[in-house]
Amino acid sequence: MAPLALSTLGNGGGSDPATAAVDDASAGLPGLASEIDGPIVAHIRDLATGEIGIFHGTEEIIVHDSILASRLAQAVR
């Protein structure tokens, strides 16, 4: 299975999801995009609980977000 770029998820409101995701990020967190170096990988550990492992470099951060987990799962269907 190929990795999915998180920016392709968008916000569901625009015609170009990739652009919408960038617009959302820049509106809410100015300068954040320029601070992130390298890829970010999301691994849905448990769709039912919304547990997601987010990998950046050699670090893993565990978050619980059932809405994000659902959106990621829907994006690969």
N, C-alpha and C positions, 0 to 999 in steps of 0.2 A: 504494500500500500504506500503510495506517495504521500509525503508530508503536505499539509494544507497550510498555506500562508494565512495567518490570522487576519490580515488586512482584507481578505476576500469576503469576510463575513458581513461587513458593512453594518448599517443601522436599520436596514429594511425600508428606509424612507426615500432613498435616492435611486436614480436610474443606474448609477455606477457604484456598486458596493465597495470596490476598492477605494474610490475617491471619497465616498461617504465615511469610511472608517478613518481615513487620514484626516478628513475635516473634523470628525468627532474628537480625535486625539489632540489635534492642534488647538481646538477650541477649549477643551477641558484642561489640558496640560501643556501650556506653551513651552517649547524647547525640548520636550521629552524625546521626540523622535531623533533629534541630533545627539542625544546623550546615550542612546542604545547602540552598542557596537556588536554586530554579529546577529545571527539568527536567534529567534525565540521559538521553542517547540512546546506544544501543549499535548499532554497525554491524558486522556480521560481514563482515570483509574476505575471509577464506578459511576456510571451514568445515573443510576437510581439515587445516589446520595449527592451527586454533583461534585465528587472529588476529582480534582484535576491536578496533575503534576506539571508544573511549568519549568522548563529547562532553559537556562541561559548560561553559555559557557560550561563550567563544571558545577554550577549550582542548580539545585532543584528546590522549588518553592511549592508547597502543597496549599491549594485553595479549595474552598467548598462554595461552588456557585452553580446551582442546578440550571439556571437560565443559560449561562454561558455554555455549560456542558451540552444542553439540548441544542443550542445554536450550532455548536461545533459538529455534533452528530448529524444534524440536518444538512449541514453544508457538504458532507461527504456522500450523501444519498443521491 
